[in-house]
Amino acid sequence: MRKIINIGENEVALASNAATAILYKQTFHEDLLKSVSNLSATSGDVLEAVEKIQKLAFIMAKQAEGTPFSVLSKELTEDGFVEWLCAFEESDFMDPAAMIGVLGVWNKNFQSASEAKNA
């Protein structure tokens, strides 16, 4: 799944595929599915939710660049993540439209994979 969404004033191309969860885990040492499933409006920790959305957006933005994996794996670091975030304001990721956009791209890919498995 590939889509361009707005995050603050920036148009950001995002791509999600079978490698997204693996790249997320290799970069942030967290399970993507567990991270996303723990997001809820009742969790009370908005900043934690925003950070998980930022991390997912970073991975998918890097995938959308079409960089070969051998190079991409060197760019996907926590330092690279922080550098990428410098193009945004913190409030950009608190915007519900941005959160829904990021999760929507990943979720659409995840749904497509589940539907294919069930067919």
C-alpha positions as CSV (number, residue, x, y, z in Angstrom):
1,M,0.0,0.0,0.0
2,R,1.3,3.4,-0.9
3,K,-0.3,6.8,-0.2
4,I,0.6,10.4,0.3
5,I,-0.7,12.0,3.4
6,N,-0.3,15.4,5.1
7,I,1.5,15.6,8.4
8,G,1.4,19.2,9.4
9,E,2.5,21.3,6.5
10,N,4.4,18.4,4.9
11,E,3.1,16.0,2.2
12,V,4.6,12.6,3.1
13,A,4.7,9.5,0.9
14,L,4.1,6.4,3.0
15,A,4.5,2.8,1.8
16,S,3.6,-0.3,3.8
17,N,4.3,-3.9,2.8
18,A,5.3,-7.3,4.3
19,A,8.6,-5.8,5.4
20,T,7.2,-3.0,7.5
21,A,6.8,-4.9,10.7
22,I,10.3,-6.4,10.4
23,L,11.9,-3.1,9.7
24,Y,10.0,-1.5,12.6
25,K,11.3,-4.3,15.0
26,Q,14.9,-4.1,13.7
27,T,14.9,-0.3,14.1
28,F,13.0,0.2,17.4
29,H,13.3,-3.3,19.0
30,E,9.5,-3.3,19.5
31,D,6.8,-5.5,18.0
32,L,4.8,-3.4,15.6
33,L,1.5,-5.3,16.1
34,K,1.8,-5.1,19.9
35,S,2.7,-1.4,19.7
36,V,-0.2,-0.5,17.5
37,S,-2.7,-2.7,19.3
38,N,-1.8,-1.0,22.6
39,L,-2.9,2.4,21.2
40,S,-6.2,3.5,22.6
41,A,-7.9,6.7,23.5
42,T,-8.2,5.5,27.1
43,S,-4.5,4.7,27.5
44,G,-4.0,8.2,28.9
45,D,-0.5,8.4,27.6
46,V,-1.0,10.5,24.5
47,L,2.8,11.2,24.1
48,E,3.5,7.5,24.0
49,A,0.8,7.0,21.3
50,V,2.2,9.9,19.3
51,E,5.7,8.4,19.5
52,K,4.5,5.1,18.1
53,I,2.7,6.8,15.3
54,Q,5.9,8.8,14.6
55,K,8.0,5.6,14.5
56,L,5.6,3.9,12.1
57,A,5.4,7.0,9.9
58,F,9.3,7.1,9.7
59,I,9.5,3.4,8.7
60,M,6.8,3.8,6.0
61,A,8.3,7.1,4.7
62,K,11.7,5.5,4.3
63,Q,10.0,2.5,2.5
64,A,8.2,4.9,0.2
65,E,11.5,6.4,-0.9
66,G,12.3,3.2,-2.7
67,T,15.8,2.9,-1.3
68,P,17.4,-0.5,-1.9
69,F,17.2,-2.6,1.3
70,S,21.0,-2.7,1.7
71,V,21.0,1.1,2.0
72,L,17.7,1.3,3.8
73,S,18.8,-0.9,6.6
74,K,21.7,1.6,7.3
75,E,19.3,4.6,7.3
76,L,16.8,3.0,9.7
77,T,18.4,4.0,13.0
78,E,17.1,5.8,16.0
79,D,19.4,8.7,15.1
80,G,17.9,8.7,11.6
81,F,14.5,8.7,13.2
82,V,15.3,11.8,15.2
83,E,16.8,13.5,12.2
84,W,13.7,12.8,10.2
85,L,11.5,14.2,12.9
86,C,13.3,17.5,12.8
87,A,11.2,18.3,9.7
88,F,8.0,18.3,11.8
89,E,6.5,20.1,14.8
90,E,5.4,17.8,17.7
91,S,1.8,18.9,17.2
92,D,1.8,17.7,13.6
93,F,1.6,14.1,14.8
94,M,-1.1,14.9,17.4
95,D,-3.5,15.9,14.7
96,P,-6.1,13.1,14.4
97,A,-6.0,13.3,10.6
98,A,-2.3,12.6,10.6
99,M,-2.6,9.7,13.1
100,I,-5.5,8.2,11.1
101,G,-3.6,8.7,7.8
102,V,-0.5,6.9,9.1
103,L,-2.4,4.0,10.7
104,G,-4.7,3.8,7.7
105,V,-1.8,3.1,5.3
106,W,-0.4,0.4,7.6
107,N,-3.8,-1.0,8.4
108,K,-4.8,-1.2,4.7
109,N,-1.7,-3.3,4.0
110,F,-2.4,-5.5,7.0
111,Q,-6.0,-6.0,5.9
112,S,-5.0,-6.8,2.4
113,A,-2.7,-9.5,3.7
114,S,-5.4,-10.9,6.0
115,E,-7.9,-11.0,3.2
116,A,-5.5,-12.8,0.9
117,K,-4.8,-15.4,3.5
118,N,-8.5,-16.0,4.0
119,A,-9.2,-16.3,0.3
